[in-house]
């Protein structure tokens, strides 16, 4: 029966901005400080105090808008959103109402089957975070930590364009990737610096939107997907039974995978928005936008298209390389030093990534420069060393001595391949003479014995024989051998 219904989802993503001070006060935004230490009379809303807009938060919001192709509002005013919760010391939140700093735009998502969809962006607006209510086990009182109150946020509101839980997962993954690339938010959902509320409804295709519910308190992208899957089934069952329900807010329990009702959803009128009288308008010029755009790094989709279309990489390689900005930038720098883009991708996604994962290091902690890895690729391409020698001996040596070059290590350790034809022919002749019975078997049609002969040659040359050249010379010698 669920197949006859269509899921409709819009996501509201709150991203804490990586500023050193709060949205409208000089208090620190450091995560993990002792409770109620990053506060001031401005954060607490004491009479006579005046807020002041954090310029960096405006810059970060514009960056996100540019990344999503949004229109940037040149004249920004702020509003007070009034509601009474214990974690809002002022009794209202400074936000944007009618005129968000960014309007429109979209985010392109890629699904597992390789298809792409554009999810529309309604708005991106600036606001401040609330504090944090703490409920200790077996305690009836609620404790409040105001450290987070006033931390700058952008709220990214999507259009109700999402039609599957997989699309929601892909969209949220892309949003997190974008804020990390831009350096405006660390994207850590487990710490609450990236949070997502999902507005979910169901309908039969072509019908008007159904009654939506908002699901909150999801601390991972996977849990957002799980909550949407559960809520779809729950709402379809209610509709099929003819049970109506009001618009309301629910919470998601990650243990049992179910959502539970919290309260009726507030209407916009309940918030009693009115212009913030203590903040002057923020005017953004074309010059400001041009300057911000010039500071932006290449974005993940731009790099994905470059890697697949210009470099000829597979979708998988491009996805892995663009998963984090640090890896993408390292690969970019490596491709400035070598034109063997596939080999460069293999080293970054293979040996380098394995080394970092083993020691739980980040890309910034990798000690070998892109220039030195390009040198390693070059000596493999020139058949001076085999890939196995490069990976097993030279690469570890480069990590230990990153100031050295791959070629100097290969020369010092006597690892350069033997490619001199005369030398190789002499060694091949020795091996053939040592195994006359095997030669006869080979000539009788047992071609798989080539591997045995190659093994003996590699043993005699300590693995330094050029495999391709040796294989050609060996085949020629075996065919001509008389034993």
C-alpha positions in Angstrom: 0.0 0.0 0.0 2.9 2.4 0.7 3.8 2.2 -3.0 0.8 4.2 -3.8 2.0 7.1 -1.6 4.7 9.7 -2.2 7.1 10.9 0.5 7.5 14.7 0.7 10.5 16.0 2.7 12.0 19.4 3.3 15.1 19.7 5.6 16.1 22.6 7.8 19.8 22.4 8.6 21.4 24.5 11.3 25.2 25.0 10.9 27.2 26.5 13.7 29.7 28.9 12.2 33.4 28.6 13.0 33.8 32.1 14.3 35.9 32.8 17.4 33.2 35.0 19.0 29.4 34.9 19.1 27.0 36.3 16.6 26.3 39.6 18.5 28.7 39.5 21.5 32.5 39.1 22.0 32.1 35.9 24.1 34.2 32.8 23.0 32.5 30.1 21.0 35.0 27.4 22.2 33.3 24.0 22.4 33.7 22.0 25.6 34.4 24.9 28.0 33.0 24.6 31.6 29.3 25.4 31.7 28.3 29.0 31.8 31.9 30.4 31.3 31.5 31.7 27.8 28.9 34.3 28.6 28.5 38.0 29.1 25.9 40.6 30.0 25.1 40.9 26.2 24.5 37.1 25.9 22.4 37.2 29.0 20.4 40.2 27.7 21.0 42.5 30.6 19.3 45.9 30.3 21.3 48.6 28.6 23.5 46.2 26.6 23.7 46.4 22.8 24.4 43.6 20.3 26.8 44.0 17.4 26.9 41.9 14.2 29.8 39.6 13.8 31.3 40.5 10.4 32.8 37.0 9.9 29.4 35.3 10.3 28.0 37.5 7.5 31.0 36.5 5.3 30.4 32.8 6.0 26.7 33.0 5.2 27.5 34.7 1.9 30.0 31.9 1.1 27.3 29.2 1.6 24.9 31.2 -0.5 27.4 31.5 -3.4 28.2 27.7 -3.1 24.5 27.0 -3.6 23.9 29.5 -6.4 21.7 31.7 -4.2 20.8 35.3 -4.6 22.6 37.4 -2.0 20.5 40.0 -0.3 22.4 43.3 -0.4 20.4 45.0 2.5 20.0 42.9 5.6 17.9 43.6 8.6 17.4 41.4 11.7 14.3 40.4 13.7 13.4 39.3 17.1 11.8 35.9 17.2 10.0 35.6 20.6 9.4 32.4 22.4 10.0 31.3 26.0 12.4 28.5 26.6 14.8 28.2 29.6 17.9 28.1 27.3 17.2 31.5 25.7 18.3 34.1 28.4 17.0 37.1 26.4 13.5 35.6 25.9 13.9 36.0 22.1 16.2 35.0 19.4 17.9 37.4 17.0 17.3 36.0 13.5 16.2 37.1 10.0 12.5 37.0 9.1 11.2 38.5 5.8 14.6 39.1 4.1 17.2 36.2 4.4 20.8 36.9 3.5 20.5 34.2 0.8 17.5 33.3 -1.2 16.9 30.5 -3.8 19.6 28.3 -5.2 20.0 24.5 -5.1 22.2 21.6 -4.1 22.9 18.8 -6.6 22.9 15.3 -5.1 24.2 12.1 -6.6 22.4 8.8 -5.7 23.7 5.3 -5.6 22.5 4.4 -9.1 24.6 7.3 -10.5 21.6 9.6 -11.1 21.6 13.2 -10.0 18.9 15.5 -8.7 18.7 19.2 -7.8 17.2 20.0 -4.4 16.0 23.6 -4.2 17.0 25.9 -1.5 14.3 28.2 -0.1 16.5 30.4 2.0 19.7 30.6 4.1 19.5 33.1 7.0 21.6 34.1 9.9 20.6 33.7 13.5 22.0 32.9 16.9 21.9 29.5 18.7 20.1 28.9 22.0 21.8 27.4 25.1 21.6 23.8 26.2 19.2 22.2 28.6 20.7 19.3 30.6 18.7 16.5 32.2 20.8 14.3 34.4 19.7 10.8 35.2 17.3 10.5 38.2 17.3 14.3 38.6 14.0 16.2 38.4 15.6 19.6 37.8 16.7 20.9 34.5 20.2 22.4 34.3 21.0 25.1 31.7 24.3 25.9 30.1 24.4 29.3 28.3 27.8 28.8 26.6 26.1 27.9 23.3 23.6 30.8 23.5 24.5 33.4 20.9 26.8 31.2 18.8 26.2 32.2 15.2 24.2 29.9 12.9 23.1 29.7 9.4 19.8 27.9 8.8 19.6 26.3 5.4 16.0 25.6 4.5 15.3 23.3 1.5 12.3 23.2 -0.7 10.1 20.2 -0.2 11.8 18.5 -3.1 13.1 15.4 -1.4 11.2 12.2 -2.3 13.1 9.4 -0.6 15.1 8.8 2.5 18.1 8.1 0.3 17.8 11.5 -1.2 17.6 13.1 2.2 20.8 11.2 3.2 22.6 12.4 0.0 21.4 16.0 0.5 22.6 16.2 4.1 25.9 14.6 3.2 26.4 17.2 0.4 25.5 20.1 2.8 28.1 18.8 5.3 30.7 18.4 2.6 30.0 22.0 1.4 30.3 23.7 4.9 33.5 21.7 5.5 35.0 22.7 2.1 34.1 26.3 2.8 35.7 26.1 6.3 32.6 27.7 7.8 31.4 24.8 10.0 33.1 21.6 11.2 30.0 19.6 10.4 30.2 17.4 13.6 26.6 16.3 14.2 27.6 14.4 17.3 28.8 17.7 18.9 25.7 19.5 17.7 27.5 21.9 15.4 25.4 20.6 12.5 21.8 19.8 13.3 18.9 18.8 11.1 15.1 19.0 11.4 13.0 17.1 8.9 9.5 18.2 7.7 7.8 15.1 6.5 4.4 14.4 4.9 2.9 11.9 2.6 0.4 12.2 -0.3 -0.7 10.3 -3.4 1.1 11.6 -6.5 -0.5 14.7 -7.9 -2.5 15.5 -4.8 -1.9 18.5 -2.5 0.7 18.2 0.2 -0.4 16.3 3.3 -0.2 17.4 6.9 3.5 17.6 7.8 5.2 16.9 11.0 8.6 18.1 12.1 11.1 15.6 13.5 13.9 17.0 15.7 16.8 15.7 17.8 18.7 13.6 15.2 22.4 13.5 15.8 23.6 11.7 12.6 22.9 11.6 8.9 22.0 7.9 9.2 19.4 8.7 11.9 17.8 11.4 9.7 17.4 8.7 7.1 16.0 6.2 9.7 13.5 8.8 11.1 12.2 9.6 7.6 11.7 5.9 6.8 9.8 5.3 10.0 7.7 8.4 9.7 6.7 7.6 6.1 5.4 4.2 7.2 3.6 5.7 10.2 1.9 8.4 8.3 0.8 6.1 5.5 -0.8 3.8 8.1 -2.7 6.7 9.7 -4.0 8.0 6.3 -5.1 4.5 5.3 -7.0 4.1 8.6 -8.6 7.5 8.0 -7.0 9.0 11.1 -6.3 12.7 10.8 -3.5 14.5 12.7 -2.4 18.0 13.3 0.9 19.6 12.4 3.2 18.9 15.3 6.8 18.3 16.4 8.2 14.9 17.1 11.5 13.5 18.4 13.4 10.5 17.1 14.6 7.7 19.4 17.7 6.2 17.9 17.5 3.1 20.1 14.1 1.8 18.9 14.1 3.8 15.6 10.7 5.4 16.3 9.5 9.0 16.5 7.4 10.3 19.4 5.2 13.4 19.7 6.6 16.3 21.6 4.2 19.2 21.1 2.0 21.0 18.6 3.9 22.9 16.1 4.0 26.7 16.6 2.5 28.9 13.9 4.5 31.8 12.6 2.2 34.2 14.4 3.2 32.6 17.7 6.7 33.9 17.3 5.6 37.5 17.1 8.4 38.6 14.8 9.3 42.3 14.8 12.4 44.2 13.6 15.4 44.1 16.0 15.7 47.8 17.1 19.3 47.5 18.4 21.0 46.4 15.2 21.7 48.6 12.2 21.2 47.0 8.7 24.1 45.1 7.2 24.8 46.3 3.6 26.7 44.0 1.3 28.3 45.5 -1.8 29.2 43.8 -5.1 32.8 44.4 -4.1 32.3 42.5 -0.9 30.8 39.5 -2.8 33.6 39.5 -5.3 36.2 39.5 -2.5 34.4 36.6 -0.7 34.1 34.6 -3.9 37.8 35.0 -4.6 38.6 33.4 -1.2 36.5 30.3 -1.8 38.2 27.0 -2.5 37.1 24.7 -5.4 33.9 23.0 -4.5 33.3 19.2 -4.4 30.9 19.1 -7.4 33.3 21.2 -9.5 36.2 18.9 -8.6 34.1 15.8 -9.2 33.3 16.9 -12.8 36.9 17.9 -13.3 38.2 14.5 -12.2 35.7 12.4 -14.2 35.5 14.5 -17.3 39.0 16.0 -17.7 41.1 13.4 -15.8 39.1 10.4 -16.9 38.7 9.0 -13.4 35.9 6.6 -12.4 32.9 7.8 -10.4 34.2 5.9 -7.4 37.7 7.5 -7.5 36.2 11.0 -7.9 33.8 10.4 -5.0 36.6 9.2 -2.6 39.0 12.0 -3.7 36.3 14.7 -3.1 34.9 13.3 0.2 37.1 15.8 2.1 38.6 19.1 1.1 42.1 18.1 2.5 42.4 15.0 0.3 41.0 16.9 -2.7 43.5 19.7 -2.3 46.4 17.3 -1.9 45.4 15.4 -5.1 45.0 18.7 -6.9 48.6 19.7 -5.9 49.8 16.2 -6.9 48.2 16.6 -10.4 50.2 19.9 -10.8 53.3 17.7 -10.7 52.3 14.7 -12.8 50.0 14.1 -15.7 49.4 10.4 -14.7 46.1 11.3 -13.0 45.0 7.7 -12.6 48.3 6.7 -10.9 48.0 9.8 -8.7 44.5 8.8 -7.7 45.6 5.2 -6.9 48.4 6.4 -4.6 46.1 8.9 -2.8 43.2 6.6 -2.4 45.3 3.5 -1.8 48.7 3.6 -0.1 48.4 7.1 1.3 44.9 6.6 2.7 45.9 3.2 4.2 48.8 4.8 6.0 46.7 7.6 7.4 43.9 5.3 8.4 46.3 2.9 10.2 47.7 5.8 12.3 44.4 7.7 12.5 46.0 10.8 10.9 44.5 13.5 8.8 45.7 14.4 5.3 47.3 17.6 6.8 49.6 15.3 8.9 50.9 13.3 5.9 54.6 14.1 5.9 55.4 13.6 2.2 54.8 16.5 -0.2 52.9 16.1 -3.5 56.1 16.8 -5.4 57.8 13.8 -3.8 54.9 11.5 -4.6 55.0 12.7 -8.1 58.6 11.7 -8.2 57.6 8.2 -7.0 55.0 8.0 -9.8 57.6 9.1 -12.4 60.2 6.4 -11.6 57.5 3.7 -11.8 56.2 5.1 -15.1 59.8 5.1 -16.4 60.1 1.4 -15.4 63.0 2.3 -13.1 61.3 0.4 -10.3 58.2 -1.8 -10.1 55.0 -0.6 -8.3 55.5 -3.3 -5.7 59.0 -2.1 -4.9 57.7 1.5 -4.9 54.9 0.7 -2.5 56.7 -1.7 -0.2 60.2 -0.2 0.1 60.4 3.4 -1.3 57.1 4.7 0.0 57.8 3.8 3.6 61.3 5.2 3.2 59.9 8.5 1.9 57.7 8.7 5.0 60.7 8.3 7.2 62.8 10.7 5.2 60.4 13.1 3.4 63.2 15.4 2.4 64.6 12.7 0.2 63.4 11.9 -3.4 62.1 8.6 -4.5 64.9 8.3 -7.1 67.7 9.0 -4.5 66.2 6.3 -2.2 66.0 3.8 -5.0 69.6 4.4 -6.0 70.9 4.3 -2.4 69.1 1.1 -1.6 70.0 -0.5 -5.0 66.3 -0.9 -6.0 66.5 0.3 -9.6 65.2 -2.3 -12.0 67.5 -4.2 -14.3 66.5 -3.4 -17.9 69.7 -4.0 -19.7 68.8 -6.6 -22.4 72.2 -8.4 -22.4 72.2 -8.8 -18.6 68.6 -10.1 -18.6 69.2 -12.6 -21.5 72.2 -14.0 -19.6 70.1 -14.6 -16.4 67.2 -16.0 -18.5 69.6 -18.5 -20.1 70.8 -19.6 -16.7 67.3 -20.3 -15.4 66.3 -22.2 -18.6 69.4 -24.3 -18.3 68.5 -25.1 -14.7 65.0 -26.4 -15.5 65.1 -28.5 -18.7 62.1 -30.6 -17.7 60.0 -27.5 -17.1 61.1 -26.1 -20.5 59.9 -29.2 -22.2 56.5 -29.0 -20.4 56.2 -25.4 -21.4 56.9 -26.1 -25.0 54.3 -29.0 -24.8 51.7 -26.4 -24.0 51.9 -25.8 -20.3 52.2 -22.0 -20.6 51.3 -21.4 -16.9 55.0 -22.3 -16.1 55.9 -18.8 -17.2 55.3 -17.6 -13.6 57.7 -20.2 -12.2 60.5 -19.0 -14.6 59.7 -15.3 -13.8 60.0 -16.1 -10.1 63.4 -17.7 -10.5 64.6 -14.7 -12.5 63.3 -12.2 -9.9 65.0 -14.3 -7.2 68.3 -14.0 -9.1 67.9 -10.3 -9.7 66.5 -9.6 -6.1 63.3 -8.4 -7.7 65.0 -5.8 -9.8 64.3 -7.3 -13.3 62.0 -5.1 -15.4 58.9 -7.3 -15.5 57.6 -6.3 -18.9 60.9 -6.5 -20.7 61.9 -9.7 -18.9 58.5 -11.4 -19.7 59.0 -10.6 -23.4 62.6 -11.9 -23.5 61.6 -15.0 -21.5 58.8 -15.9 -23.9 61.1 -15.6 -26.8 63.9 -17.6 -25.2 61.5 -20.4 -24.1 60.1 -20.8 -27.6 63.6 -21.1 -29.1 65.1 -23.3 -26.3 66.5 -26.7 -27.2 66.8 -29.1 -24.3 
